[in-house]
Amino acid sequence: MERLDSEVIVIGAGLAGIVASLELLAAGKRVALLDRDIEANFGGLAKESFGGILAVGTREQRRAGITDTPDLALADWISFGELDAAETWPRRWAEAYVNECHDEVYLWLKERGIGFLPIPHWVERGQTQRGNSVPRWHIVWGTGQELIRQLLERLRSHPRREALALHFGQRVEELMVEDRRVVGCRGRSEASGRPFEARAGAVIVASGGINGSLERVRAHWHADWRKPPATLLNGSHAFADGTLHDAVQAVGGRVTHLDRMWNYAGGVHHWRPRKPDHGLSLVPPRSALWLNWRGDRLLPPLVTGFDTRDLVTRVCAEDRQYSWQLLNRRIALKELAVSGAEFNPSIRDKKKLAFLRDMFLGNRWLVDQLRDNCIDVLCADTLPELVRKMNALQGDEAIDCGRLVATVVAYDAQVVLGEHCQDEQVQRIAQVRKWRGDRLRTCGFQKILEPQAGPLFAIREFIVSRKSLGGMQTDLDCRVLDAAGDPIAGLYAAGEAAGFGGGGMNGLRALEGTFLGGCIHNARRAARAISQ
Ligand SMILES: Cc1cc2nc3c(=O)[nH]c(=O)nc-3n(C[C@H](O)[C@H](O)[C@H](O)COP(=O)(O)OP(=O)(O)OC[C@H]3O[C@@H](n4cnc5c(N)ncnc54)[C@H](O)[C@@H]3O)c2cc1C
């Protein structure tokens, strides 16, 4: 058996683990960072992420004429997450985040050379529950890839680099307890199966959520979503399988709200999968018609940007729990996007001209990639031809062409009337276009069957699993709490593993950007608590 020891063990080399390690090194600690993955994937999900971070009262907001305060953000947060007063730790974490994110997350990143796009995005505005009252989603210039690149550079060139031991390919399976204190962990090498034992004065679990295991996602499926869909795609980390959640529970730690998840309704199959059932999460175009499996329009209309959870709830309420989006090439060029670094090369690689070209002329590269490679993306010159392809993909004749033509013609007739029409989708499009950031990415009133805007596209969209909103319950020092609410000596949790703080600081819904932001915020708090 291989043995190692350190002052602090950090399990998981994602964003939370990296930030905790950086802060611990700065505080003079010796750190062992353990990860099951290979070193090429150092950075975990954040490296693949889009890099949107919720921040309050920023320079970018002020420049865009937005007045924002922690009080306003907290009111939005509590309403959107339906966080009631009994949820003590999630509420405290939410309060801490809105009050501290400006200095502890946003400025901390800026001081480390990380910049943001000039206009914050306005996501999760809320539908039945009030959401973001103002735009707060700040996108890292360079996406999550740049975020991780910069932080890893600092880690690797740290003046105390020799105090950091990196161990990749090491799967942690259990925590070690002696005299009611967590003193380390045990596991085995992924490659050789050789067991190891690591000892330290404190252990931080930063191993991510449970959403990389579709079995766990199904087991914890929220009651609001009826039953898990027959086809579910994986948009999380292959190793986010809950092994450490079990290990924490085995030593008496409390794990809460695992049925709260931030899944998306716009999932399509990745054509170069890096894990089983690998799904991409599309940002569903607002000007597309959102249809159920029979080709009937989902009414009231589904429009992205208001309540991501509601989109999932609505699709899961259907007999077959997937949906279709119907659009044309003009809409696709302007509005179609894929979340994450992989399919946003101009932002990821910080290419200003390409970014402006994509924004003003449309993202031809992305639309062509999806059309040519993705099994769920269909294209045709006429609606009858498209319906034939949709039915062929579904394997039956569920979509009635005549009914769908009538639906589209009726919608197009409303579109012509502009913002004064009766159609809620068109009204919402008019609403979002009032914000500069959305106007650039949303078509003016665009008919589906306009001949010059073709060809037509149909996209079959599945639910794609993404983030765990629940997790290990922690106090504000990130100490893992037991069933009685007492801290377990020596045991800390950070990042998605801790439900981004308190075992679920977002509540039922997230204002978005609280995931990356939450990892930075609570990892810094964990390191500070240990150092003090
Ligand atoms: C495509 C995409 C886009 C996203 N966009 C955004 C966004 O714009 N804004 C936002 O806020 N969030 C976004 N997210 C979510 C965000 O990236 C994650 O919530 C966050 O990065 C989680 O970080 P983490 O450090 O907690 O966990 P992870 O990144 O999951 O890292 C956990 C690490 O632990 C390791 N591990 C797991 N189990 C074990 C074990 N048993 N033993 C040893 N090691 C183990 C894993 O290998 C992994 O490296 C996005 C996610 C994806 C996939």
The ligand as a Gaussian input file, in Angstrom:
#p B3LYP/6-31G(d) Opt

LIG

0 1
 C      -20.474000      22.462000     -20.313000
 C      -20.618000      23.089000     -18.945000
 C      -20.871000      24.452000     -18.863000
 C      -20.970000      25.058000     -17.594000
 N      -21.130000      26.412000     -17.548000
 C      -21.204000      27.010000     -16.338000
 C      -21.314000      28.416000     -16.249000
 O      -21.287000      29.135000     -17.254000
 N      -21.430000      28.969000     -15.021000
 C      -21.426000      28.216000     -13.873000
 O      -21.532000      28.791000     -12.778000
 N      -21.291000      26.875000     -13.938000
 C      -21.160000      26.262000     -15.124000
 N      -21.005000      24.910000     -15.185000
 C      -20.949000      24.141000     -13.918000
 C      -19.575000      24.236000     -13.252000
 O      -18.566000      24.064000     -14.213000
 C      -19.443000      23.173000     -12.137000
 O      -20.545000      23.211000     -11.281000
 C      -18.175000      23.388000     -11.321000
 O      -17.060000      23.535000     -12.167000
 C      -17.959000      22.239000     -10.325000
 O      -16.651000      22.324000      -9.797000
 P      -16.170000      21.357000      -8.632000
 O      -14.742000      21.687000      -8.396000
 O      -17.084000      21.441000      -7.480000
 O      -16.351000      19.883000      -9.199000
 P      -15.772000      19.154000     -10.518000
 O      -15.388000      20.115000     -11.563000
 O      -16.776000      18.108000     -10.847000
 O      -14.433000      18.473000     -10.009000
 C      -14.472000      17.377000      -9.154000
 C      -13.194000      16.585000      -9.315000
 O      -13.233000      15.504000      -8.373000
 C      -12.729000      14.342000      -8.984000
 N      -13.321000      13.176000      -8.307000
 C      -14.613000      12.774000      -8.311000
 N      -14.739000      11.647000      -7.573000
 C      -13.518000      11.343000      -7.107000
 C      -13.002000      10.287000      -6.289000
 N      -13.784000       9.304000      -5.832000
 N      -11.680000      10.285000      -5.991000
 C      -10.850000      11.260000      -6.469000
 N      -11.292000      12.275000      -7.253000
 C      -12.604000      12.319000      -7.562000
 C      -13.135000      14.445000     -10.436000
 O      -12.278000      13.679000     -11.268000
 C      -13.032000      15.957000     -10.686000
 O      -11.778000      16.313000     -11.238000
 C      -20.883000      24.277000     -16.415000
 C      -20.661000      22.897000     -16.515000
 C      -20.504000      22.309000     -17.761000
 C      -20.224000      20.839000     -17.848000

